[in-house]
Amino acid sequence: MSSTAYQAMTSRVMEYHRDVSRWKPDARERLRVAAIELFREQGFAATTVPQITERAGLTTRTFYRHFADKRDVLFPHAEAQLDAQAVLEQVPPGLTTAGFLTWCLSLLASRFEGHREEMRLTQTLIDSDAGLQERALHKRETLRAILDAALRDRELNADQARLLADTTISALYIALHTWLASDEEVRIDAVAIHALATLHTDLDTIDLHQ
């Protein structure tokens, strides 16, 4: 092989490896963006995995390496767990139960900030598909169960932990829906905390001995 031919081949190989190293870490996000675009253009039910991978310029094998199915693009179960666990790992020591819940709400809410239009599309898709509604409920239950376990780790009894986890996650979702329905600059965590404070005030007015 001539020196010129060898240099040309080496150049192509090096270029190929540069492309792969630049491309590979971005595969998941490219697939997610392609899927969101197609969901917006033609709906969730009409979109297929091969269409997603063609739009992203990747293979179906690559898709299934990152997602179990196309629903996972919107609701990656593992990411929901990792997000919740990451929040718990950042909670400073010494917080009261109320401070702990406020901290959790703030960090969970921060995951959504800056993604309102995408979240609106996601909610529209959920409303139109029973399978997505089921997956949304599963994600919500995942968050609730993780918070429930964290509260029990703080030595609350099982009933207290379950009630507080249910109420806190409900407040988060109420705040999310309020945020999605508004164009104003509202803070998700502030709405959630206000909902919890209002509930606390309302409960104080109830005569439990009637």
Secondary structure, 3 states (H helix, E strand, C coil): CCHHHHHHHHHHHHHHHHHHHHHHHHHHHHHHHHHHHHHHHHCCCCCCHHHHHHHHCCCHHHHHHHCCCCHHHHCCHHHHHHHHHHHHHHCCCCCCHHHHHHHHHHHHHHCCCCCHHHHHHHHHHHHHCHHHHHHHHHHHHHHHHHHHHHHHHCCCCHHHHHHHHHHHHHHHHHHHHHHHHCCCCCCHHHHHHHHHHHHHHHHHCCCCCC
